[in-house]
Amino acid sequence: MAYFQEAFIMAIKNLLSFDPELYGIVFLSLKISTIAVILSALVGIPVGAVIALKEFKGKNVLINMINTLMGIPPVVVGLVVYILLSNQFGIFGDLRLLFTQTAMVMAQTMLATPIIMGLTIVALHGLDPLLRKTAISLGASRYQLVWILIREARYSIGSSIIVAFGRLLAEVGAVMMVGGNIRYQTRVMTTAIALQKGMGEFQEALALGIILLILSLFITTGIDMIRRGKVWL
């Protein structure tokens, strides 16, 4: 128990030291995950809404595929992005995006989009069917109907964004593969923890893990407060 107490004290000291490298890693973690979750929401929410509200052949199969992708291992996503961006055989190899922050955003966006899309579908399916019938009877257009239903499900959809952001912030496999864990460039909190563990600095890795947990707590609490406030109304 004393080992964990010392790690917690070390984490607090590291935070209060205002070390530029540590805060650079923290900022990069937030930057990558925030950009990825915004891009995922821009794609996942409208596409999920269309899938949930429109009846078409193969809808159940498509939903099952999305549900499967919600639990896809990050290393698989990392491998796919690595192959796509590889200079040897990737179709986007000429762009030279491998081991850059852009590649990390791409990988995390691929991870988060199915989560937001799938949970948006669940949220809209959970609405009272009378709401849709009432909106149509009052003369709502197709786009107005979609907007009304999204607004009614905004709290559940907001929760999906929180879930996706939390997963991205704690993700290590994909960003390690496509980012390379390059110091001052692509090193984020999770890859820094993996590096310290590999070096045998277990207490330092644990301290970084505690910082990540504290950071996740503050961020998700803040997002939840925004979700429940005027922003979503």
KOLPA-406437 format. One line per 2 residues: number of its first residue (from 0); their letters; for each residue z negated, x negated, y negated of C-alpha. Coordinates in nm, 4 decimals. Each point is the difference from the previous one (the first is absolute). Layout:
// residues N
NUM> a> Z/X/Y  ...
***
This chain:
// residues 233
0> ma> 0.0000/0.0000/0.0000  -0.0758/-0.2884/-0.2313
2> yf> 0.3587/-0.1197/0.0474  0.1337/0.3253/-0.1436
4> qe> -0.2523/-0.0071/-0.2841  0.1137/-0.3499/-0.0967
6> af> 0.3626/0.1128/0.0148  -0.0789/0.2955/-0.2283
8> im> -0.1756/-0.2286/-0.2504  0.2979/-0.2352/0.0148
10> ai> 0.2348/0.2904/-0.0703  -0.1990/0.1035/-0.3082
12> kn> -0.0103/-0.3599/-0.1236  0.3752/-0.0333/0.0458
14> ll> 0.0583/0.3165/-0.1998  -0.2306/-0.1125/-0.2797
16> sf> 0.1501/-0.3482/-0.0095  0.3262/0.1459/-0.1407
18> dp> 0.1946/-0.2563/0.1997  0.3661/0.0252/-0.1163
20> el> 0.1395/-0.0448/0.3510  -0.2243/0.2722/0.1476
22> yg> 0.0807/0.2466/-0.2751  0.3667/-0.0902/0.0269
24> iv> -0.0111/0.0936/0.3694  -0.1800/0.3259/-0.0808
26> fl> 0.2495/0.0877/-0.2742  0.2957/-0.0760/0.2276
28> sl> -0.1478/0.2187/0.2751  -0.0335/0.2900/-0.2446
30> ki> 0.3443/-0.0604/-0.1481  0.1848/-0.0024/0.3331
32> st> -0.1832/0.3015/0.1427  0.0271/0.2036/-0.3209
34> ia> 0.3755/-0.0523/-0.0358  0.0524/0.0791/0.3682
36> vi> -0.2068/0.3197/-0.0045  0.1754/0.1235/-0.3167
38> ls> 0.3431/-0.0568/0.1566  -0.1186/0.1651/0.3208
40> al> -0.1296/0.3043/-0.1893  0.3266/0.0356/-0.1929
42> vg> 0.1860/0.0175/0.3305  -0.2562/0.1491/0.2375
44> ip> -0.1192/0.2998/-0.2026  0.3389/0.1606/-0.0833
46> vg> 0.1506/-0.0786/0.3412  -0.3116/0.1273/0.1754
48> av> 0.0137/0.3174/-0.2095  0.3626/0.0640/0.0903
50> ia> -0.0694/-0.0522/0.3699  -0.3054/0.2270/-0.0110
52> lk> 0.1650/0.2854/-0.1894  0.3520/-0.0011/0.1422
54> ef> 0.0900/0.1264/0.3456  0.2697/-0.1981/0.1810
56> kg> 0.0979/-0.1056/0.3486  -0.2000/-0.2953/0.1287
58> kn> -0.2848/0.0476/-0.2480  -0.2730/-0.0368/0.2629
60> vl> 0.1615/-0.3159/0.1354  0.0159/-0.1475/-0.3490
62> in> -0.3661/0.0851/-0.0673  -0.0998/-0.1613/0.3303
64> mi> 0.1907/-0.3142/-0.0996  -0.1776/-0.0093/-0.3353
66> nt> -0.3366/0.0454/0.1717  0.0864/-0.2892/0.2310
68> lm> 0.0938/-0.2231/-0.2933  -0.3349/0.0797/-0.1656
70> gi> -0.1655/-0.2155/0.2648  0.2631/-0.2714/0.0263
72> pp> -0.1557/-0.3491/0.0405  0.0309/-0.2028/-0.3221
74> vv> 0.1312/-0.3026/0.1920  0.2969/0.2091/0.1155
76> vg> 0.0804/0.0920/-0.3596  -0.0448/-0.3630/-0.0999
78> lv> 0.2383/-0.1092/0.2736  0.2653/0.2532/-0.1061
80> vy> -0.0196/-0.1069/-0.3653  0.0001/-0.3677/0.1038
82> il> 0.3201/0.0485/0.2008  0.1668/0.1945/-0.2823
84> ls> -0.0834/-0.2693/-0.2553  0.0533/-0.3028/0.2244
86> nq> 0.2549/-0.2535/-0.1234  0.1289/-0.0482/0.3551
88> fg> 0.0854/0.3513/0.1146  -0.1363/0.2456/-0.2565
90> if> 0.2413/0.2281/-0.1836  -0.1988/-0.0627/-0.3201
92> gd> -0.0447/-0.3714/0.0616  0.2185/-0.0982/-0.2953
94> lr> -0.2532/0.1577/-0.2365  -0.2584/-0.2621/0.1056
96> ll> -0.2897/0.2439/-0.0173  -0.1861/-0.1285/0.3046
98> ft> -0.3452/-0.1425/-0.0816  -0.0075/0.1711/-0.3375
100> qt> -0.2083/0.2781/-0.1496  0.3037/0.2280/0.0168
102> am> 0.0103/-0.0375/0.3790  -0.3700/0.0887/0.0161
104> vm> 0.0607/0.3139/-0.2066  0.2872/0.0968/0.2297
106> aq> -0.2150/-0.0364/0.3110  -0.2914/0.1927/-0.1455
108> tm> 0.2296/0.2758/-0.1281  0.1384/0.0430/0.3499
110> la> -0.3564/0.0300/0.1289  -0.1236/0.2476/-0.2586
112> tp> 0.2992/0.2342/-0.0279  -0.0415/0.1660/0.3438
114> ii> -0.3728/0.0483/-0.0678  0.0543/0.1795/-0.3314
116> mg> 0.2986/0.1909/0.1372  -0.1827/0.1164/0.3131
118> lt> -0.3179/0.1025/-0.1809  0.2059/0.1825/-0.2642
120> iv> 0.1621/0.2029/0.2770  -0.3420/0.0818/0.1452
122> al> -0.1337/0.0952/-0.3451  0.2881/0.2386/-0.0725
124> hg> -0.0125/0.1535/0.3472  -0.3672/0.0735/-0.0605
126> ld> 0.0635/0.2181/-0.3057  -0.0370/0.3761/0.0173
128> pl> 0.3437/0.1495/0.0890  -0.0642/0.2783/-0.2523
130> lr> 0.0220/-0.2558/-0.2810  0.3618/-0.0773/0.0825
132> kt> 0.0915/0.3678/0.0366  -0.1680/0.0843/-0.3310
134> ai> 0.1819/-0.2771/-0.1860  0.3355/0.1118/0.1403
136> sl> -0.0699/0.3643/-0.0843  -0.0755/-0.1002/-0.3594
138> ga> 0.3426/-0.1597/-0.0294  -0.0826/-0.3681/0.0475
140> sr> 0.3020/-0.2220/0.0570  0.0135/-0.2492/0.2875
142> yq> -0.1154/-0.2867/-0.2180  -0.2711/0.2088/-0.1649
144> lv> -0.1231/0.1060/0.3440  -0.0249/-0.3602/0.1170
146> wi> -0.1860/-0.0992/-0.3169  -0.2447/0.2917/0.0306
148> li> -0.0788/-0.0803/0.3615  -0.0441/-0.3718/-0.0729
150> re> -0.2414/0.0862/-0.2817  -0.1993/0.2238/0.2314
152> ar> -0.0200/-0.2778/0.2587  -0.0660/-0.2726/-0.2590
154> ys> -0.3482/-0.0859/0.1241  0.1162/-0.0533/0.3562
156> ig> 0.3046/-0.1935/-0.1195  -0.2270/-0.2098/-0.2214
158> ss> -0.2092/-0.0764/0.3068  0.3110/-0.1221/0.1794
160> ii> 0.0611/-0.2481/-0.2812  -0.3588/-0.1237/0.0296
162> va> 0.0393/-0.0429/0.3760  0.3266/-0.1898/-0.0438
164> fg> -0.1422/-0.2233/-0.2735  -0.3039/-0.0821/0.2113
166> rl> 0.2181/-0.1011/0.2913  0.2219/-0.2177/-0.2178
168> la> -0.2942/-0.1747/-0.1616  -0.1395/-0.0907/0.3427
170> ev> 0.3336/-0.0891/0.1602  0.0551/-0.3568/0.1182
172> ga> 0.2675/-0.0227/0.2716  0.3104/0.1009/-0.1944
174> vm> -0.0844/-0.1814/-0.3234  -0.0834/-0.3156/0.1940
176> mv> 0.3385/0.0054/0.1750  0.2203/0.0723/-0.3013
178> gg> -0.2157/-0.1574/-0.2722  -0.0951/-0.3228/0.1711
180> ni> -0.3492/-0.0174/-0.1556  0.1181/-0.2438/-0.2673
182> ry> -0.2750/-0.1121/-0.2351  0.0257/0.1435/-0.3530
184> qt> 0.3131/0.1959/0.0991  -0.0409/0.2297/0.3014
186> rv> -0.3625/-0.0481/0.1073  -0.1941/0.3272/-0.0040
188> mt> -0.3555/0.0829/0.1061  0.0773/0.0711/0.3650
190> ta> 0.2144/-0.3094/0.0509  -0.2641/-0.2112/-0.1754
192> ia> -0.2577/0.1335/0.2473  0.2288/-0.0875/0.2915
194> lq> 0.0468/-0.3495/-0.1442  -0.3740/-0.0620/-0.0372
196> kg> -0.0616/0.1217/0.3545  0.2704/-0.2339/0.1307
198> mg> -0.1688/-0.2900/-0.1796  -0.3336/0.0866/0.1624
200> ef> -0.1563/0.1107/-0.3292  -0.1359/0.3215/0.1483
202> qe> -0.2633/0.0650/-0.2657  0.2540/-0.0493/-0.2787
204> al> 0.2361/0.2382/0.1810  -0.2805/0.2525/0.0353
206> al> -0.0798/-0.0313/-0.3702  0.3655/0.0704/-0.0843
208> gi> -0.0127/0.2976/0.2348  -0.3031/0.1373/-0.1853
210> il> 0.1843/-0.0421/-0.3307  0.2947/0.1910/0.1489
212> li> -0.2324/0.2815/0.1100  -0.1613/0.0172/-0.3448
214> ls> 0.3425/0.0025/-0.1611  0.1236/0.2732/0.2342
216> lf> -0.3089/0.2099/-0.0726  0.0476/-0.0171/-0.3771
218> it> 0.3742/0.0636/0.0158  -0.0119/0.2938/0.2403
220> tg> -0.2944/0.1521/-0.1897  0.1929/-0.0303/-0.3260
222> id> 0.3141/0.1525/0.1486  -0.2042/0.2838/0.1488
224> mi> -0.1577/0.0703/-0.3398  0.3456/0.0108/-0.1591
226> rr> 0.1246/0.2269/0.2791  -0.2820/0.2466/-0.0666
228> gk> 0.0355/-0.0163/-0.3786  0.2432/0.1197/-0.2628
230> vw> 0.2773/-0.2348/0.1100  0.0852/0.2162/0.2976
232> l> -0.0455/0.3357/-0.1709
***
